[in-house]
Amino acid sequence: MKNRVAATFLLTLLLVLGLGALHWLPRIELGGKPLRRVDLLADIRLEASPVSADSDTSVLPEPVKPTFIDTCKSGMTCIEDFSDSTMRGMKSFYEALINRSSLGRPVRIAYFGDSFIEADIMTGDLRTLLQQKFGGSGVGYIPVASNLSGYRPTVVHSFSGWSSHAITDSVFFDRKRQDISNHYFIPRPGASVTLRGRKQGEYADSCNISTIYFRTNDSIRLSASVNGGEARHFALGGDSLMQSVSVTGNIKSVSWKVEQLDSAATATFYAATMDPASGIVLDNFSTRGSNGQQLIHIPSAILQQYERLRTYDLIVLQYGLNVASEQGVNYAYYQTAMEKVVNYLKREFPQASILIVGVGDRDYRTETGELRTMPGVKNLIRFQKALAAQTHVAFWNLFEAMGGEGSMAELVNRKPALANYDYTHINFRGGKYFANLLFETFVYGKEQYEKRKAYEMQ
């Protein structure tokens, strides 16, 4: 048989060359549609990388806006805000400060605490600093009668004709009649209370409005004398709700008097105030020996009526001195009890910010006579912070702000001393020092809030 290998190779070569030549033919269309070009190497040819589109015409994804990061100044202990969607941390207070000129009332702080703030220690200086910065005057809420009236440097307070009742009484105390300060006062005909502002800075010696708060089930006649002038008289009927009567002017002193009390009337009085018309005012609600749990026993109706008549923008809870012990480790029982208090206040004051101030340093002497921070203090602070997180409010670590371990002893040893030799309580000089710490924290927190708000609106 004749060998055809050469002819076969030649035929294959001609076929390949022919098909290769077809690749170079012009584009052919059939029925208006282009035919596919012949390309023997299509399956093995390396595809060139696509050329990037010009940057001016490419569509890029929108960049993700970074989250605003709150900062804290070096050396400052800032407020930690554990707000949830209800925003019961510091927002309401900062918003009130920002919009204070349009509120139609002063921005109000209710500052609850134990003997650490008794007689307006710290709170008096904090009030002055806030009024210097944001406006306002006066010392705010003053119980009708008080056994601390001679010690409080922010107001001259005199009274007569009252039967006084406080939660700290050793005899019967009717919790159903108490008000926001855990007091109530029963008047005799002619009972009176006089307030005169004392010079502290330039803001405590006068005010614009004085109000007296009371309840009565029958008619009553009151009078008020401003700056020693002619008395103004008020005839009022009975009501199941709390009532209030106010006088206005450039008030340096004011005297309230129960002129006439119906024989069938059951009247209960609570407080007289020295308030500004605008700006800011701070009410001191101190209770010696308190751990804060007594607040749960204030009748809901009373708190609701204060919310109506005397709306608060910030509620501060500063307790712990009467809770911490030398060997205290587990304060879960206290956290559980205070959760009920915080949630109760959140419900009754639905618009107020709530700030928990942790316990400050408290020192004790060891068996060798050394002064050390009481171990229970640091443990309690952990539970107080957890309380704030659990109830979604704000927390300020006073222990850290004052210097931490051994800081109370350092304050006692300063010249002049800022704290007492019980290594637990501050004095009025110490109060001014602490007030500055919290004031600067408030101001910086408001600035950060405004920056964050402006950033989120961009």
Secondary structure per residue as TSV (DSSP state, phi and psi in degrees):
chain	resnum	aa	ss	phi	psi
A	1	M	-	360.0	137.7
A	2	K	-	-75.6	136.0
A	3	N	-	-76.4	125.5
A	4	R	-	-114.0	20.3
A	5	V	H	-63.4	-43.4
A	6	A	H	-63.9	-39.9
A	7	A	H	-67.7	-39.9
A	8	T	H	-63.8	-43.1
A	9	F	H	-61.8	-41.7
A	10	L	H	-65.2	-39.7
A	11	L	H	-65.9	-41.7
A	12	T	H	-64.5	-40.3
A	13	L	H	-62.8	-42.8
A	14	L	H	-64.4	-38.6
A	15	L	H	-65.5	-43.8
A	16	V	H	-63.1	-43.6
A	17	L	H	-63.2	-37.7
A	18	G	H	-65.9	-46.0
A	19	L	H	-65.2	-35.3
A	20	G	H	-64.7	-36.9
A	21	A	H	-67.0	-34.2
A	22	L	H	-60.1	-28.0
A	23	H	T	-62.0	-25.9
A	24	W	T	-95.0	1.0
A	25	L	S	-65.1	151.5
A	26	P	-	-60.4	158.6
A	27	R	-	-61.2	129.6
A	28	I	-	-110.5	134.3
A	29	E	E	-112.7	145.5
A	30	L	E	-132.5	115.0
A	31	G	T	65.9	28.8
A	32	G	T	83.8	0.6
A	33	K	E	-113.2	133.0
A	34	P	E	-70.9	136.3
A	35	L	-	-79.3	151.4
A	36	R	-	-69.3	135.0
A	37	R	-	-73.6	139.1
A	38	V	-	-70.4	127.7
A	39	D	-	-147.8	97.8
A	40	L	T	-62.5	-24.6
A	41	L	T	-101.3	14.9
A	42	A	T	-60.9	-34.7
A	43	D	T	-76.0	-19.6
A	44	I	T	-115.9	-3.4
A	45	R	-	-71.2	135.3
A	46	L	-	-75.3	124.9
A	47	E	-	-75.0	134.4
A	48	A	-	-71.2	143.9
A	49	S	-	-62.3	136.8
A	50	P	-	-63.3	142.1
A	51	V	-	-74.7	128.5
A	52	S	-	-60.7	140.8
A	53	A	-	-66.9	153.3
A	54	D	-	-60.1	136.7
A	55	S	T	-59.9	-23.5
A	56	D	T	-76.1	-18.4
A	57	T	T	-112.5	-10.6
A	58	S	-	-75.3	147.5
A	59	V	-	-96.7	113.3
A	60	L	-	-102.2	148.2
A	61	P	-	-66.5	149.8
A	62	E	-	-63.9	132.5
A	63	P	-	-66.4	142.9
A	64	V	-	-78.1	126.9
A	65	K	-	-72.4	125.6
A	66	P	-	-67.1	152.2
A	67	T	-	-69.2	139.6
A	68	F	-	-67.5	130.9
A	69	I	-	-105.3	116.3
A	70	D	-	-68.6	142.1
A	71	T	-	-117.9	167.4
A	72	C	-	-135.1	133.7
A	73	K	-	-60.0	147.3
A	74	S	T	-61.4	131.2
A	75	G	T	86.5	-4.2
A	76	M	-	-106.1	141.4
A	77	T	-	-99.3	109.7
A	78	C	-	-86.9	161.3
A	79	I	-	-73.1	134.0
A	80	E	E	-98.2	124.6
A	81	D	E	-106.2	117.5
A	82	F	-	-105.2	31.0
A	83	S	-	-59.8	146.7
A	84	D	-	-106.8	-155.9
A	85	S	T	-64.4	-19.2
A	86	T	T	-78.3	-12.9
A	87	M	-	54.4	55.3
A	88	R	-	-98.5	13.8
A	89	G	S	-78.7	-130.2
A	90	M	S	-90.4	-3.5
A	91	K	H	-56.4	-50.4
A	92	S	H	-59.7	-40.0
A	93	F	H	-66.4	-46.9
A	94	Y	H	-63.5	-39.4
A	95	E	H	-64.2	-39.2
A	96	A	H	-63.4	-41.0
A	97	L	H	-63.3	-43.2
A	98	I	H	-63.5	-40.4
A	99	N	T	-103.5	22.2
A	100	R	G	-61.1	-29.2
A	101	S	G	-71.2	-18.2
A	102	S	G	-111.5	6.1
A	103	L	S	-70.8	-32.5
A	104	G	S	79.8	12.4
A	105	R	S	-163.1	167.5
A	106	P	-	-74.1	154.4
A	107	V	E	-72.2	130.8
A	108	R	E	-120.0	137.9
A	109	I	E	-116.8	129.7
A	110	A	E	-103.0	112.3
A	111	Y	E	-108.4	103.4
A	112	F	E	-94.6	141.7
A	113	G	E	-171.5	-175.7
A	114	D	S	-102.0	-151.2
A	115	S	G	-67.2	-11.2
A	116	F	G	-60.9	-29.3
A	117	I	G	-115.1	14.8
A	118	E	G	-61.0	144.9
A	119	A	G	61.8	27.6
A	120	D	G	70.0	19.6
A	121	I	T	-61.2	134.6
A	122	M	T	71.1	-51.2
A	123	T	H	-66.2	-31.9
A	124	G	H	-62.6	-44.8
A	125	D	H	-71.3	-36.2
A	126	L	H	-64.0	-41.3
A	127	R	H	-59.9	-45.0
A	128	T	H	-61.3	-45.8
A	129	L	H	-62.0	-42.5
A	130	L	H	-66.1	-38.9
A	131	Q	H	-70.8	-33.7
A	132	Q	H	-62.6	-38.0
A	133	K	H	-82.7	-42.3
A	134	F	H	-117.2	2.1
A	135	G	-	90.0	168.3
A	136	G	-	113.9	172.2
A	137	S	-	-162.5	171.1
A	138	G	S	85.8	164.3
A	139	V	-	-102.8	-0.2
A	140	G	E	79.2	-138.5
A	141	Y	E	-75.4	130.6
A	142	I	E	-131.0	121.5
A	143	P	E	-55.4	147.6
A	144	V	S	-52.4	-40.5
A	145	A	S	-135.7	153.4
A	146	S	-	-158.3	141.5
A	147	N	T	-83.5	3.0
A	148	L	T	-107.1	7.0
A	149	S	T	-59.2	-29.5
A	150	G	T	-81.8	-9.2
A	151	Y	T	-106.5	-14.0
A	152	R	-	-82.2	118.9
A	153	P	T	-81.8	-5.4
A	154	T	T	-96.8	-9.1
A	155	V	E	-155.7	142.9
A	156	V	E	-92.4	121.3
A	157	H	E	-129.2	118.4
A	158	S	E	-130.5	154.5
A	159	F	E	-162.0	158.9
A	160	S	E	-161.0	153.6
A	161	G	E	85.4	19.1
A	162	W	E	-116.4	144.1
A	163	S	E	-97.5	113.3
A	164	S	E	-95.1	140.8
A	165	H	E	-138.5	130.3
A	166	A	E	-136.5	155.7
A	167	I	T	-63.3	-19.7
A	168	T	T	-84.9	-0.3
A	169	D	-	-62.2	146.5
A	170	S	S	-85.6	-12.9
A	171	V	S	-105.7	-175.6
A	172	F	-	-55.4	134.4
A	173	F	-	-130.7	123.4
A	174	D	-	-85.5	100.5
A	175	R	G	-62.1	-25.0
A	176	K	G	-70.4	-17.1
A	177	R	G	-102.9	-7.3
A	178	Q	-	-72.1	158.8
A	179	D	-	-112.6	-162.1
A	180	I	T	-64.3	-21.2
A	181	S	T	-97.9	8.7
A	182	N	S	64.5	33.6
A	183	H	E	-131.1	165.1
A	184	Y	E	-157.7	156.9
A	185	F	E	-137.7	130.7
A	186	I	E	-103.7	122.4
A	187	P	E	-87.8	149.7
A	188	R	E	-101.0	155.8
A	189	P	E	-53.2	130.2
A	190	G	E	93.0	-1.6
A	191	A	E	-58.9	141.2
A	192	S	E	-143.7	159.6
A	193	V	E	-142.7	133.6
A	194	T	E	-124.5	133.6
A	195	L	E	-122.8	136.5
A	196	R	E	-137.9	126.8
A	197	G	E	-67.6	143.6
A	198	R	-	-104.0	151.7
A	199	K	-	-70.3	112.9
A	200	Q	S	-137.9	104.4
A	201	G	T	68.6	-125.6
A	202	E	T	-137.4	22.6
A	203	Y	T	-122.0	-14.6
A	204	A	S	-98.3	-12.3
A	205	D	S	-86.1	-1.7
A	206	S	-	-154.5	168.1
A	207	C	E	-153.3	179.4
A	208	N	E	-106.3	-26.1
A	209	I	E	-139.3	136.5
A	210	S	E	-124.0	133.1
A	211	T	E	-129.2	143.0
A	212	I	E	-116.2	137.6
A	213	Y	E	-114.2	135.6
A	214	F	E	-163.4	169.3
A	215	R	E	-132.5	142.7
A	216	T	E	-150.9	141.2
A	217	N	S	-93.6	-1.3
A	218	D	S	-147.5	178.3
A	219	S	-	-64.1	149.7
A	220	I	E	-149.7	151.9
A	221	R	E	-126.1	123.6
A	222	L	E	-117.0	161.4
A	223	S	E	-139.0	155.3
A	224	A	E	-137.4	134.8
A	225	S	E	-121.0	122.8
A	226	V	E	-101.9	127.5
A	227	N	T	55.2	33.7
A	228	G	T	76.3	9.8
A	229	G	-	-82.9	-170.3
A	230	E	-	-63.8	139.2
A	231	A	-	-72.1	141.0
A	232	R	E	-101.6	138.2
A	233	H	E	-110.0	144.6
A	234	F	E	-134.0	119.6
A	235	A	E	-102.1	124.2
A	236	L	E	-130.0	145.9
A	237	G	-	-91.3	173.0
A	238	G	-	-75.0	156.1
A	239	D	E	-160.5	145.9
A	240	S	E	-76.9	-18.7
A	241	L	E	-92.7	160.7
A	242	M	E	-63.6	141.7
A	243	Q	E	-117.6	161.6
A	244	S	E	-145.4	147.7
A	245	V	E	-130.5	138.3
A	246	S	E	-127.9	152.0
A	247	V	E	-126.2	152.6
A	248	T	E	-127.7	166.2
A	249	G	E	140.8	-169.5
A	250	N	E	-88.1	87.0
A	251	I	E	-93.5	115.6
A	252	K	S	-100.8	-27.0
A	253	S	E	-148.7	153.1
A	254	V	E	-148.1	137.7
A	255	S	E	-121.4	124.0
A	256	W	E	-106.1	140.3
A	257	K	E	-141.4	139.7
A	258	V	E	-87.2	98.4
A	259	E	E	-73.8	-41.7
A	260	Q	E	-149.0	136.9
A	261	L	E	-130.3	121.5
A	262	D	-	-58.2	141.8
A	263	S	T	-60.6	-26.1
A	264	A	T	-93.3	-1.4
A	265	A	-	-76.9	140.5
A	266	T	-	-113.3	100.4
A	267	A	E	-108.0	140.0
A	268	T	E	-130.0	125.0
A	269	F	E	-109.5	156.8
A	270	Y	E	-125.0	-56.3
A	271	A	E	-158.7	158.6
A	272	A	E	-120.7	152.2
A	273	T	E	-128.6	159.1
A	274	M	E	-127.1	104.3
A	275	D	B	-122.5	157.6
A	276	P	-	-87.0	162.3
A	277	A	S	-78.1	-26.5
A	278	S	S	-151.9	-178.5
A	279	G	S	89.7	-130.3
A	280	I	E	-145.5	147.6
A	281	V	E	-143.2	148.1
A	282	L	E	-123.4	126.2
A	283	D	E	-98.6	126.8
A	284	N	E	-92.0	121.3
A	285	F	E	-121.2	80.2
A	286	S	E	-99.0	142.9
A	287	T	-	-135.7	111.8
A	288	R	T	-61.2	136.0
A	289	G	T	78.9	3.8
A	290	S	-	-82.5	148.8
A	291	N	-	-109.1	3.5
A	292	G	S	96.3	-18.0
A	293	Q	G	-70.3	-18.1
A	294	Q	G	-67.2	-18.5
A	295	L	G	-64.1	-24.3
A	296	I	G	-67.2	-18.8
A	297	H	G	-91.8	-3.5
A	298	I	S	-68.0	126.0
A	299	P	-	-55.7	138.3
A	300	S	H	-57.0	-39.6
A	301	A	H	-61.8	-36.7
A	302	I	H	-66.2	-46.0
A	303	L	H	-63.0	-40.0
A	304	Q	H	-63.4	-35.6
A	305	Q	H	-74.6	-31.4
A	306	Y	H	-68.9	-37.4
A	307	E	H	-60.4	-35.0
A	308	R	H	-75.8	-44.1
A	309	L	H	-94.4	-24.7
A	310	R	S	-144.9	70.3
A	311	T	-	-63.5	132.8
A	312	Y	-	-105.2	142.5
A	313	D	S	-101.2	-21.7
A	314	L	E	-144.3	131.3
A	315	I	E	-114.9	122.7
A	316	V	E	-107.3	133.2
A	317	L	E	-118.9	109.4
A	318	Q	E	-121.5	97.7
A	319	Y	-	-134.6	171.2
A	320	G	-	138.5	-27.1
A	321	L	T	-58.9	-32.6
A	322	N	T	-97.0	13.1
A	323	V	T	-115.4	-44.4
A	324	A	-	-64.4	141.0
A	325	S	-	-133.4	169.4
A	326	E	T	-58.8	-43.2
A	327	Q	T	-112.3	14.5
A	328	G	-	-62.4	129.4
A	329	V	-	-119.9	-51.6
A	330	N	-	-107.2	109.7
A	331	Y	-	-109.5	29.3
A	332	A	H	-61.2	-35.0
A	333	Y	H	-61.4	-38.5
A	334	Y	H	-71.8	-42.3
A	335	Q	H	-58.6	-43.9
A	336	T	H	-62.2	-43.4
A	337	A	H	-65.4	-41.1
A	338	M	H	-75.1	-23.6
A	339	E	H	-60.3	-39.3
A	340	K	H	-65.0	-39.7
A	341	V	H	-64.1	-49.1
A	342	V	H	-62.5	-45.3
A	343	N	H	-65.6	-32.6
A	344	Y	H	-64.6	-46.6
A	345	L	H	-66.7	-36.1
A	346	K	H	-61.4	-39.8
A	347	R	H	-70.5	-42.3
A	348	E	H	-80.6	-23.6
A	349	F	S	-122.3	74.8
A	350	P	T	-66.4	-14.0
A	351	Q	T	-106.3	-5.4
A	352	A	-	-83.6	142.7
A	353	S	E	-72.4	150.7
A	354	I	E	-129.2	128.0
A	355	L	E	-123.0	124.0
A	356	I	E	-96.6	122.2
A	357	V	E	-98.3	120.5
A	358	G	-	-67.0	158.6
A	359	V	-	-63.4	143.9
A	360	G	-	-81.9	179.5
A	361	D	-	-65.4	143.2
A	362	R	-	-140.3	120.8
A	363	D	E	-102.7	156.7
A	364	Y	E	-142.3	164.6
A	365	R	E	-95.8	131.1
A	366	T	-	-75.4	177.4
A	367	E	T	-61.5	-24.0
A	368	T	T	-91.4	3.1
A	369	G	S	88.3	3.7
A	370	E	-	-79.4	145.4
A	371	L	E	-87.9	124.2
A	372	R	E	-135.9	154.3
A	373	T	E	-62.7	132.0
A	374	M	-	-59.8	122.8
A	375	P	H	-54.0	-35.6
A	376	G	H	-63.8	-21.7
A	377	V	H	-63.5	-51.1
A	378	K	H	-66.8	-33.8
A	379	N	H	-66.9	-42.1
A	380	L	H	-61.8	-40.0
A	381	I	H	-58.2	-39.6
A	382	R	H	-59.1	-41.6
A	383	F	H	-73.5	-33.6
A	384	Q	H	-66.9	-38.9
A	385	K	H	-66.6	-41.1
A	386	A	H	-62.8	-35.5
A	387	L	H	-60.1	-45.6
A	388	A	H	-62.8	-42.2
A	389	A	H	-66.5	-40.7
A	390	Q	H	-67.3	-35.9
A	391	T	H	-96.9	0.3
A	392	H	T	61.4	47.7
A	393	V	-	-121.4	-164.9
A	394	A	E	-103.4	159.1
A	395	F	E	-140.4	137.1
A	396	W	E	-126.0	125.6
A	397	N	-	-87.5	90.8
A	398	L	H	-63.2	-38.9
A	399	F	H	-56.1	-46.4
A	400	E	H	-68.4	-41.4
A	401	A	H	-63.2	-34.6
A	402	M	T	-85.2	-3.2
A	403	G	T	121.4	-4.2
A	404	G	S	76.6	-143.1
A	405	E	T	-50.8	123.7
A	406	G	T	73.9	9.8
A	407	S	H	-71.5	-28.9
A	408	M	H	-65.3	-42.1
A	409	A	H	-62.0	-36.8
A	410	E	H	-64.9	-38.0
A	411	L	H	-68.0	-37.7
A	412	V	H	-64.2	-37.2
A	413	N	T	-85.5	-3.6
A	414	R	S	-68.3	158.7
A	415	K	S	-120.8	108.5
A	416	P	S	-74.6	159.3
A	417	A	-	-67.1	145.0
A	418	L	S	-106.2	-3.6
A	419	A	B	-145.9	166.4
A	420	N	-	-89.4	165.3
A	421	Y	T	-76.0	3.6
A	422	D	T	-82.1	-5.0
A	423	Y	S	55.4	33.7
A	424	T	S	-133.7	-43.9
A	425	H	-	-108.3	145.3
A	426	I	B	-88.9	162.3
A	427	N	-	-102.0	-172.8
A	428	F	H	-66.7	-32.3
A	429	R	H	-65.0	-41.7
A	430	G	H	-64.4	-35.5
A	431	G	H	-59.9	-40.2
A	432	K	H	-65.6	-39.3
A	433	Y	H	-62.5	-46.8
A	434	F	H	-67.9	-37.8
A	435	A	H	-60.2	-39.8
A	436	N	H	-63.3	-39.6
A	437	L	H	-60.1	-48.5
A	438	L	H	-71.6	-37.6
A	439	F	H	-60.1	-48.0
A	440	E	H	-61.9	-34.8
A	441	T	H	-67.8	-41.6
A	442	F	H	-59.4	-49.4
A	443	V	H	-63.1	-45.5
A	444	Y	H	-66.1	-38.8
A	445	G	H	-62.3	-41.2
A	446	K	H	-64.0	-42.1
A	447	E	H	-61.2	-43.8
A	448	Q	H	-64.7	-38.7
A	449	Y	H	-62.2	-43.3
A	450	E	H	-66.3	-38.8
A	451	K	H	-64.1	-44.1
A	452	R	H	-63.6	-42.4
A	453	K	H	-62.6	-43.2
A	454	A	H	-66.3	-39.0
A	455	Y	H	-64.1	-42.4
A	456	E	H	-71.4	-19.8
A	457	M	H	-85.3	-10.7
A	458	Q	-	-70.5	360.0
